[in-house]
């Protein structure tokens, strides 16, 4: 995901803007893996293989999100790995 996309992205749940981005793996202007975080509703949205997965809770794949959190536990902040919605470690 190109970091410039953050200028147009809003939380799909509460439409909050701007969102925070945390990079677990990046290359220049592209985030290969990381997380987008909404400070208003405390939800995280994973970035996997450069694709931000910004789906409402009921459409999210819990197993994919938990695997993502485990894989990036050492590089993402605790507010995402331990406290963020819709689930955490």
Secondary structure, DSSP 8 states (H G I E B T S, - for coil): -BGGGGGT---TTT---S-EEEEEEEETTEEEEEEEE-TTT-BEEEEETTEE----GGGS-HHHHHHHHHHTTTTS-HHHHTS-BS---
